[in-house]
Amino acid sequence: MIDHTVRVWKSAEEFPQEQHFAWKVAEVATDPVAVPEDTAEMVINRIIDNASVAVASVLRRPVSAARAQALAHAAPRSGGASVFGVGDLVSPEWAAWANGVAVRELDFHDTFLAAEYSHPGDNIPPILAVAQHLAEGKCLTGEDLIRGIATGYEIQVNLVRGMSLHKHKIDHVAHLGPSAAAGIGTLLGLDRQTIYQAVGQALHTTTATRQSRKGQISSWKAHAPAFAGKMAVEAVDRAMRGEGAPAPIWEGEDGVIAWMLDGPEARYTVPLPESGEEKRAILDTYTKEHSAEYQSQAPIDLARAMREKIPNLQDIASIVLHTSHHTHFVIGTGSGDPQKFDPSASRETLDHSVMYIFAVALEDGQWHHERSYAPERANRPSTIELWNKISTVEDPEWTRRYHSEDPNEKAFGARAVVTMNDGTVIEQELAVADAHPLGARPFRREDYIAKFRTLAEGIVSDAEQERFLGVAENTADLGASELDQLNVTFDDETLSRAPHIPPGLF
């Protein structure tokens, strides 16, 4: 890996294009290095994982609304990409939009956490949509798709390693726009200049504040990465037509770093593979066993493990979760958000309340992507009582481990201190979730398949499940006429259960 220093340059300084960080990203995207086997296998795992969570969300209102928008933009006479759940072909940017919302709605796919936060599986919908749209015209194969996705992960993960956005309340999808554009560039075999311009455009159009994850969290939390993917598709289209981007986009005197991040004196170190180096960043990412914010994964497993040690939950006086800066300030009591204790809060807000999540997991001994968020579940009196006894504090050691670059030390867990009414104290900690590569039950291919079957049960026919899994596991061997098969369709009766969406502009 090469560590690139990324800083602000004054307009009067000599700063040739070949030194711009967007150009370095384009160099990685155009590197013809082969995709290693373990990376390719993990790409397939994440294609299955994305389908799993999309299946579970197809009948939800935000996904239904995005699907309705997409279906109003039918595919051109040739090409088109499929909309998840229905299979209809639409313009690729709209397929990226609808499918991106379906993947993101339940907060249940993969994650990578370092200086910034990310869900790198968000790269897959826009890259897959473009692959399906241009498959036959450009003779794209499953191998091309895997190459594109590997690039998307590589760029996003390394941006996340080196550049914090949340510190300045910028939403993490600002790393997704450039990574998806780079991934599409790799998929299509575009030249370096075109990818450079597309990366700059994608970043410029996808910077937004983190209010989407603060206070009264709405369905825009699911739409934000889908919007970034849609912008990446459009940025590539414009760049292919010869249009340019603001430059230098990160380092300019009025650019992202100068005015949105650490300012004119900032210096970031962002690693990228050197020429000929394999793209392996996806192997450092991890999926979710539970449908909740990633920092809640280990606390859910911790709560399940502690149930047997607590004889009567009603006798609990207080629970303090000692954890990292992020967990405390974003999904803990350090956020200062009263909504995190509101039984009538949205699903998105409850998902960002580790106090609620720990309480439910402690009571139920499990976590379910629908039942655990149901209004009747959130309003259960015993839950509300327990919920309000839980608080978080930042522990410098957990924060240090959160930011550690040593994968054997990096942790996203907590130490729970449970004080009973009689003064008895029960303590236990868990560094990583059970499904984490270093956890008690690391996810393997069979776990991804099991997750898909569990979430598809009762809404996708057994035959359709088997068909999709067979195609997905064979992604590397798919031909141009077969990429459209990487989709799951629902029958009309199941789709009729989706909520009615009022008409919009389209």
C-alpha positions as CSV (number, residue, x, y, z in Angstrom):
1,M,0.0,0.0,0.0
2,I,1.1,3.6,-0.6
3,D,0.2,6.2,2.0
4,H,-0.9,9.4,0.1
5,T,-0.8,12.7,1.9
6,V,-3.9,14.7,1.0
7,R,-3.9,18.4,1.8
8,V,-5.2,21.7,0.6
9,W,-3.3,23.5,-2.1
10,K,-3.7,27.2,-2.8
11,S,-4.8,28.1,-6.3
12,A,-1.5,29.9,-7.0
13,E,0.5,26.8,-6.2
14,E,1.7,24.4,-8.9
15,F,-0.4,21.2,-8.4
16,P,-0.5,19.1,-11.5
17,Q,-3.5,16.8,-12.1
18,E,-1.4,13.7,-11.8
19,Q,-0.9,14.6,-8.1
20,H,-4.6,15.1,-7.3
21,F,-6.0,12.4,-5.0
22,A,-8.9,11.8,-7.4
23,W,-6.3,10.9,-10.1
24,K,-4.7,8.5,-7.6
25,V,-8.1,6.9,-7.2
26,A,-8.5,6.7,-10.9
27,E,-5.1,5.0,-11.1
28,V,-6.3,2.2,-8.8
29,A,-9.5,1.9,-10.8
30,T,-7.6,1.4,-14.0
31,D,-5.0,-1.0,-12.7
32,P,-5.5,-4.3,-14.6
33,V,-4.3,-6.5,-11.6
34,A,-6.3,-9.7,-11.3
35,V,-8.9,-10.1,-8.5
36,P,-7.6,-12.7,-6.0
37,E,-9.8,-15.7,-5.3
38,D,-10.7,-14.8,-1.7
39,T,-11.7,-11.3,-2.7
40,A,-13.9,-12.7,-5.5
41,E,-15.5,-15.2,-3.1
42,M,-16.3,-12.4,-0.6
43,V,-17.8,-10.3,-3.4
44,I,-20.2,-13.1,-4.0
45,N,-21.0,-13.4,-0.3
46,R,-21.9,-9.7,-0.3
47,I,-24.1,-10.0,-3.4
48,I,-26.0,-12.6,-1.5
49,D,-26.0,-10.5,1.7
50,N,-27.4,-7.5,-0.2
51,A,-30.1,-9.6,-1.7
52,S,-31.0,-10.9,1.8
53,V,-31.7,-7.6,3.3
54,A,-33.3,-6.2,0.2
55,V,-35.8,-9.2,0.2
56,A,-36.7,-8.4,3.8
57,S,-37.4,-4.7,3.0
58,V,-39.2,-4.9,-0.4
59,L,-42.6,-4.5,1.2
60,R,-41.7,-1.6,3.4
61,R,-42.9,1.9,2.6
62,P,-39.6,3.7,1.8
63,V,-38.6,0.9,-0.6
64,S,-42.0,0.8,-2.2
65,A,-41.8,4.6,-2.8
66,A,-38.3,4.3,-4.3
67,R,-39.5,1.4,-6.5
68,A,-42.5,3.4,-7.7
69,Q,-40.2,6.2,-8.7
70,A,-37.8,3.9,-10.5
71,L,-40.7,2.1,-12.4
72,A,-41.7,5.5,-13.8
73,H,-38.4,5.6,-15.7
74,A,-38.6,2.7,-18.1
75,A,-35.4,1.4,-19.7
76,P,-34.4,2.8,-23.0
77,R,-34.9,0.7,-26.1
78,S,-31.8,-1.2,-25.5
79,G,-30.3,-2.1,-22.1
80,G,-31.9,-1.4,-18.7
81,A,-31.3,-2.7,-15.2
82,S,-33.7,-4.7,-13.1
83,V,-35.6,-3.4,-10.1
84,F,-35.3,-5.6,-7.1
85,G,-38.5,-7.6,-6.4
86,V,-40.2,-7.0,-9.7
87,G,-37.5,-7.5,-12.4
88,D,-38.8,-4.7,-14.6
89,L,-36.0,-3.0,-16.5
90,V,-35.5,0.7,-15.9
91,S,-32.8,3.3,-16.6
92,P,-29.7,2.3,-14.6
93,E,-29.5,5.3,-12.3
94,W,-33.1,4.6,-11.2
95,A,-32.4,0.9,-10.6
96,A,-29.4,2.0,-8.5
97,W,-31.8,4.3,-6.6
98,A,-34.5,1.7,-5.9
99,N,-32.2,-1.2,-5.2
100,G,-30.0,1.0,-3.0
101,V,-32.9,1.9,-0.8
102,A,-33.9,-1.7,-0.6
103,V,-30.4,-2.7,0.5
104,R,-30.0,0.1,3.1
105,E,-33.5,0.3,4.6
106,L,-33.0,-2.3,7.4
107,D,-29.4,-1.3,8.3
108,F,-28.6,-5.0,8.0
109,H,-25.7,-5.4,5.5
110,D,-22.0,-5.0,5.8
111,T,-19.9,-2.4,7.5
112,F,-16.4,-1.0,7.9
113,L,-15.4,1.3,10.7
114,A,-12.1,3.3,11.1
115,A,-11.6,7.0,11.0
116,E,-15.1,7.1,9.4
117,Y,-18.1,4.8,9.2
118,S,-19.3,3.0,6.1
119,H,-21.5,0.3,4.6
120,P,-19.4,-0.6,1.6
121,G,-22.1,-3.0,0.3
122,D,-23.8,0.2,-0.9
123,N,-21.4,0.1,-3.8
124,I,-23.1,-3.0,-5.2
125,P,-26.5,-1.6,-6.4
126,P,-25.1,1.2,-8.7
127,I,-22.3,-1.0,-10.1
128,L,-24.6,-3.9,-10.7
129,A,-27.2,-1.6,-12.3
130,V,-24.7,-0.3,-14.8
131,A,-23.4,-3.9,-15.5
132,Q,-26.9,-5.1,-16.3
133,H,-27.7,-2.0,-18.4
134,L,-24.6,-2.3,-20.6
135,A,-23.9,-6.1,-20.4
136,E,-24.7,-7.1,-23.9
137,G,-23.6,-3.8,-25.6
138,K,-20.2,-4.0,-24.0
139,C,-20.0,-7.8,-23.5
140,L,-19.7,-7.5,-19.8
141,T,-19.4,-10.6,-17.7
142,G,-19.6,-11.7,-14.1
143,E,-15.9,-11.3,-13.8
144,D,-16.2,-7.7,-14.9
145,L,-18.8,-7.2,-12.3
146,I,-16.6,-8.7,-9.6
147,R,-13.7,-6.4,-10.7
148,G,-15.9,-3.4,-10.4
149,I,-17.2,-4.2,-7.0
150,A,-13.7,-5.0,-5.7
151,T,-12.7,-1.5,-6.7
152,G,-15.7,0.1,-5.1
153,Y,-14.8,-1.6,-1.8
154,E,-11.1,-0.8,-2.1
155,I,-11.7,2.9,-2.6
156,Q,-14.4,3.3,0.1
157,V,-12.6,1.3,2.7
158,N,-9.3,3.2,2.3
159,L,-11.1,6.6,2.3
160,V,-12.7,5.5,5.6
161,R,-9.3,4.5,7.0
162,G,-7.8,7.9,6.4
163,M,-10.5,10.6,6.3
164,S,-13.1,11.3,9.0
165,L,-16.3,13.0,7.9
166,H,-18.4,12.6,11.0
167,K,-16.0,14.8,12.9
168,H,-17.4,17.7,10.9
169,K,-20.9,16.3,10.8
170,I,-20.6,15.3,7.1
171,D,-22.5,12.1,6.2
172,H,-20.4,9.1,5.4
173,V,-21.9,8.7,1.9
174,A,-19.5,11.4,0.8
175,H,-17.0,8.5,0.5
176,L,-19.5,6.4,-1.4
177,G,-20.1,8.6,-4.4
178,P,-16.4,8.5,-5.4
179,S,-16.0,4.8,-4.6
180,A,-19.0,3.8,-6.7
181,A,-17.9,6.0,-9.6
182,A,-14.5,4.4,-9.5
183,G,-16.1,0.9,-9.3
184,I,-18.2,1.7,-12.4
185,G,-15.1,2.9,-14.1
186,T,-13.3,-0.4,-13.5
187,L,-16.4,-2.4,-14.6
188,L,-16.5,-0.6,-17.9
189,G,-12.7,-0.4,-18.4
190,L,-12.8,3.4,-18.7
191,D,-9.7,5.5,-19.1
192,R,-8.0,7.3,-16.2
193,Q,-9.1,10.8,-17.3
194,T,-12.8,9.8,-17.5
195,I,-12.7,8.1,-14.1
196,Y,-10.9,11.1,-12.6
197,Q,-13.7,13.4,-13.7
198,A,-16.4,11.0,-12.6
199,V,-14.9,10.7,-9.1
200,G,-14.7,14.5,-8.7
201,Q,-18.3,14.9,-9.9
202,A,-19.6,12.2,-7.6
203,L,-17.9,13.6,-4.6
204,H,-19.1,17.2,-5.4
205,T,-22.7,16.1,-5.6
206,T,-22.8,13.7,-2.5
207,T,-21.6,15.8,0.4
208,A,-24.4,16.4,3.0
209,T,-24.7,16.9,6.7
210,R,-25.2,14.1,9.2
211,Q,-28.6,15.4,10.3
212,S,-30.0,12.4,8.5
213,R,-28.6,10.3,11.4
214,K,-29.4,12.8,14.2
215,G,-32.6,13.7,16.1
216,Q,-35.7,12.6,14.4
217,I,-34.2,10.1,12.0
218,S,-36.4,9.6,8.9
219,S,-36.4,7.3,6.0
220,W,-33.8,9.5,4.3
221,K,-31.2,7.5,6.2
222,A,-32.0,4.6,3.8
223,H,-32.2,6.9,0.8
224,A,-28.9,8.8,1.3
225,P,-26.6,6.0,0.1
226,A,-29.0,5.2,-2.8
227,F,-28.8,8.9,-3.8
228,A,-25.0,8.7,-3.7
229,G,-25.1,5.6,-5.9
230,K,-27.5,7.3,-8.3
231,M,-25.2,10.4,-8.5
232,A,-22.2,8.1,-9.2
233,V,-24.0,6.6,-12.2
234,E,-24.9,10.0,-13.5
235,A,-21.4,11.3,-12.9
236,V,-19.9,8.5,-14.9
237,D,-22.4,9.2,-17.7
238,R,-21.5,12.9,-17.9
239,A,-17.7,12.1,-17.7
240,M,-18.1,9.6,-20.6
241,R,-19.6,12.4,-22.6
242,G,-16.6,14.6,-22.0
243,E,-17.8,16.7,-19.1
244,G,-15.5,17.7,-16.3
245,A,-15.6,18.1,-12.5
246,P,-14.5,20.8,-10.0
247,A,-10.8,20.2,-9.4
248,P,-8.9,19.6,-7.3
249,I,-12.1,18.4,-5.6
250,W,-10.6,17.3,-2.2
251,E,-7.5,19.6,-2.2
252,G,-8.8,22.8,-3.7
253,E,-8.7,26.1,-1.9
254,D,-12.5,26.1,-1.9
255,G,-12.7,22.3,-1.9
256,V,-14.0,19.6,0.4
257,I,-11.1,19.5,2.9
258,A,-10.7,23.3,3.1
259,W,-14.4,24.1,3.9
260,M,-16.1,20.9,5.0
261,L,-13.4,19.0,6.9
262,D,-10.3,19.9,8.8
263,G,-9.5,23.1,6.9
264,P,-6.6,24.7,5.0
265,E,-3.9,23.4,7.3
266,A,-5.2,19.8,7.3
267,R,-3.2,16.8,6.2
268,Y,-4.8,13.4,5.8
269,T,-3.0,10.1,5.1
270,V,-5.1,7.8,2.9
271,P,-3.7,4.4,1.8
272,L,-4.3,3.0,-1.7
273,P,-2.9,-0.1,-3.4
274,E,0.2,0.4,-5.5
275,S,0.3,-0.6,-9.1
276,G,0.0,-4.3,-9.5
277,E,-1.2,-4.8,-5.9
278,E,-4.3,-7.0,-5.3
279,K,-7.5,-5.4,-4.1
280,R,-8.2,-7.0,-0.8
281,A,-10.0,-4.3,1.2
282,I,-13.3,-6.2,1.2
283,L,-11.8,-8.9,3.3
284,D,-11.4,-6.3,6.2
285,T,-15.2,-5.6,6.2
286,Y,-17.8,-7.5,8.1
287,T,-21.5,-8.1,7.8
288,K,-24.3,-8.0,10.4
289,E,-26.1,-10.8,12.1
290,H,-28.6,-8.4,13.6
291,S,-30.6,-5.6,11.9
292,A,-29.1,-2.7,13.9
293,E,-26.3,-0.1,13.8
294,Y,-23.0,-2.0,13.7
295,Q,-21.9,-0.7,17.1
296,S,-24.9,-2.5,18.5
297,Q,-23.9,-5.9,17.1
298,A,-21.5,-6.8,20.0
299,P,-23.8,-5.2,22.7
300,I,-26.7,-7.4,21.4
301,D,-24.6,-10.5,21.7
302,L,-23.3,-9.3,25.1
303,A,-26.9,-8.8,26.3
304,R,-27.9,-12.3,25.2
305,A,-24.9,-13.8,27.0
306,M,-25.6,-11.8,30.3
307,R,-29.3,-12.9,30.6
308,E,-28.4,-16.0,32.4
309,K,-26.3,-14.1,35.0
310,I,-29.2,-11.8,36.0
311,P,-31.8,-13.6,38.0
312,N,-34.5,-10.9,37.7
313,L,-34.4,-8.0,35.3
314,Q,-36.9,-6.1,37.5
315,D,-34.2,-5.9,40.2
316,I,-31.8,-4.0,38.0
317,A,-31.0,-0.5,39.4
318,S,-28.8,0.7,36.5
319,I,-26.8,-0.5,33.5
320,V,-23.8,1.5,32.3
321,L,-22.2,0.6,29.0
322,H,-18.5,1.5,28.9
323,T,-17.7,1.9,25.2
324,S,-16.1,3.9,22.4
325,H,-16.5,7.5,21.5
326,H,-18.6,6.7,18.5
327,T,-21.0,4.4,20.4
328,H,-21.4,6.9,23.2
329,F,-21.8,10.0,21.2
330,V,-23.7,8.7,18.1
331,I,-26.0,6.0,19.5
332,G,-25.6,6.4,23.2
333,T,-26.5,9.0,25.9
334,G,-23.6,11.2,24.8
335,S,-25.6,12.2,21.8
336,G,-28.0,14.2,24.0
337,D,-30.9,13.0,21.8
338,P,-34.1,12.6,23.9
339,Q,-35.6,10.8,20.9
340,K,-33.4,7.8,21.8
341,F,-35.6,7.2,24.8
342,D,-38.9,7.8,23.0
343,P,-41.1,4.7,22.7
344,S,-42.9,6.4,19.8
345,A,-39.7,7.1,17.9
346,S,-39.2,5.9,14.3
347,R,-37.5,2.6,13.5
348,E,-34.5,4.5,12.3
349,T,-34.2,6.3,15.6
350,L,-34.5,3.2,17.7
351,D,-31.9,1.6,15.5
352,H,-29.6,4.4,16.7
353,S,-30.3,3.9,20.4
354,V,-28.0,1.4,21.9
355,M,-30.0,1.8,25.2
356,Y,-33.2,0.6,23.6
357,I,-31.4,-2.2,21.7
358,F,-29.6,-3.5,24.8
359,A,-32.8,-3.5,26.8
360,V,-34.8,-5.5,24.2
361,A,-31.9,-8.0,23.7
362,L,-31.6,-8.4,27.4
363,E,-35.3,-9.1,27.8
364,D,-35.8,-11.2,24.7
365,G,-32.5,-12.9,24.4
366,Q,-32.6,-12.3,20.6
367,W,-32.9,-9.6,18.0
368,H,-35.4,-9.6,15.1
369,H,-35.4,-7.2,12.2
370,E,-39.1,-6.5,12.5
371,R,-40.5,-7.7,15.9
372,S,-37.7,-5.9,17.9
373,Y,-38.7,-2.6,16.4
374,A,-42.5,-3.0,16.4
375,P,-44.4,-0.1,18.2
376,E,-46.0,-2.6,20.6
377,R,-42.5,-3.9,21.5
378,A,-41.1,-0.4,22.0
379,N,-44.0,0.6,24.2
380,R,-43.9,-2.5,26.5
381,P,-43.8,-1.0,30.1
382,S,-41.1,-3.4,31.4
383,T,-38.9,-2.4,28.4
384,I,-39.4,1.3,28.9
385,E,-38.5,0.9,32.6
386,L,-35.3,-1.0,31.8
387,W,-34.5,1.2,28.8
388,N,-34.4,4.3,31.1
389,K,-31.9,2.6,33.5
390,I,-29.3,2.3,30.7
391,S,-26.6,4.8,29.9
392,T,-23.3,5.0,28.2
393,V,-19.9,6.4,29.0
394,E,-16.8,6.8,26.8
395,D,-13.9,4.6,27.9
396,P,-10.6,5.8,26.3
397,E,-9.4,2.2,26.0
398,W,-12.5,1.2,23.9
399,T,-12.0,4.3,21.8
400,R,-8.4,3.4,21.3
401,R,-9.3,-0.1,20.2
402,Y,-12.0,1.2,17.9
403,H,-9.3,3.2,16.0
404,S,-6.6,0.6,16.2
405,E,-5.1,-0.4,12.8
406,D,-4.3,-3.9,14.2
407,P,-7.1,-6.1,13.1
408,N,-6.5,-8.4,16.0
409,E,-7.0,-5.5,18.4
410,K,-9.7,-3.4,16.7
411,A,-12.9,-3.7,18.6
412,F,-16.5,-2.3,18.5
413,G,-17.8,-3.6,21.8
414,A,-18.5,-2.6,25.3
415,R,-18.2,-3.5,29.0
416,A,-21.6,-3.7,30.7
417,V,-21.8,-2.9,34.4
418,V,-25.1,-4.0,35.8
419,T,-25.9,-2.8,39.3
420,M,-28.7,-4.5,41.1
421,N,-31.0,-3.0,43.7
422,D,-29.1,-4.9,46.5
423,G,-25.8,-3.4,45.4
424,T,-24.6,-6.5,43.6
425,V,-22.6,-5.7,40.5
426,I,-22.5,-8.0,37.4
427,E,-19.9,-7.2,34.7
428,Q,-19.1,-8.6,31.3
429,E,-17.5,-7.4,28.1
430,L,-17.4,-8.3,24.5
431,A,-15.0,-6.8,22.0
432,V,-16.5,-8.0,18.7
433,A,-19.8,-9.4,17.6
434,D,-20.2,-13.2,17.3
435,A,-20.4,-12.9,13.5
436,H,-17.2,-10.9,13.2
437,P,-14.2,-12.6,11.6
438,L,-12.7,-12.7,15.1
439,G,-15.9,-13.5,16.8
440,A,-17.4,-16.6,18.3
441,R,-19.2,-17.6,15.1
442,P,-17.6,-15.9,12.1
443,F,-19.8,-15.7,9.0
444,R,-19.0,-18.1,6.2
445,R,-20.7,-18.7,2.9
446,E,-23.3,-21.0,4.5
447,D,-24.2,-18.2,7.0
448,Y,-24.8,-15.8,4.2
449,I,-27.0,-18.3,2.5
450,A,-28.8,-19.1,5.8
451,K,-29.4,-15.3,6.3
452,F,-30.9,-15.1,2.8
453,R,-33.2,-18.1,3.4
454,T,-34.3,-16.8,6.8
455,L,-35.2,-13.3,5.4
456,A,-36.8,-14.7,2.2
457,E,-39.0,-17.2,4.1
458,G,-42.7,-16.7,3.4
459,I,-42.2,-14.0,0.9
460,V,-40.0,-15.5,-1.9
461,S,-40.9,-19.0,-3.3
462,D,-38.5,-21.8,-2.6
463,A,-37.9,-22.2,-6.3
464,E,-37.0,-18.5,-6.7
465,Q,-34.7,-18.7,-3.7
466,E,-32.8,-21.7,-5.2
467,R,-32.6,-20.0,-8.6
468,F,-31.1,-16.8,-7.3
469,L,-28.6,-18.6,-5.0
470,G,-27.5,-20.8,-7.8
471,V,-26.9,-17.7,-10.1
472,A,-25.2,-15.7,-7.3
473,E,-22.8,-18.5,-6.4
474,N,-21.9,-18.7,-10.0
475,T,-21.4,-15.0,-10.6
476,A,-17.8,-15.3,-11.9
477,D,-19.0,-17.5,-14.7
478,L,-22.0,-15.4,-15.8
479,G,-22.1,-14.2,-19.4
480,A,-23.4,-10.9,-20.7
481,S,-26.9,-12.2,-21.2
482,E,-27.1,-13.6,-17.6
483,L,-26.2,-10.6,-15.4
484,D,-29.9,-9.7,-15.2
485,Q,-30.5,-12.9,-13.3
486,L,-28.8,-11.4,-10.2
487,N,-32.2,-10.2,-9.0
488,V,-34.9,-11.7,-6.8
489,T,-38.5,-11.4,-8.0
490,F,-41.7,-11.6,-5.9
491,D,-45.1,-12.9,-7.1
492,D,-48.0,-10.5,-7.6
493,E,-49.8,-11.7,-4.5
494,T,-46.8,-10.9,-2.3
495,L,-46.2,-7.5,-3.9
496,S,-49.8,-6.6,-3.4
497,R,-49.1,-6.5,0.3
498,A,-46.8,-3.5,-0.2
499,P,-48.2,-0.2,1.1
500,H,-50.0,2.1,-1.3
501,I,-47.8,4.9,-2.5
502,P,-49.5,8.2,-3.6
503,P,-48.5,9.6,-7.0
504,G,-45.6,12.0,-7.2
505,L,-44.2,14.0,-10.1
506,F,-43.3,11.1,-12.4
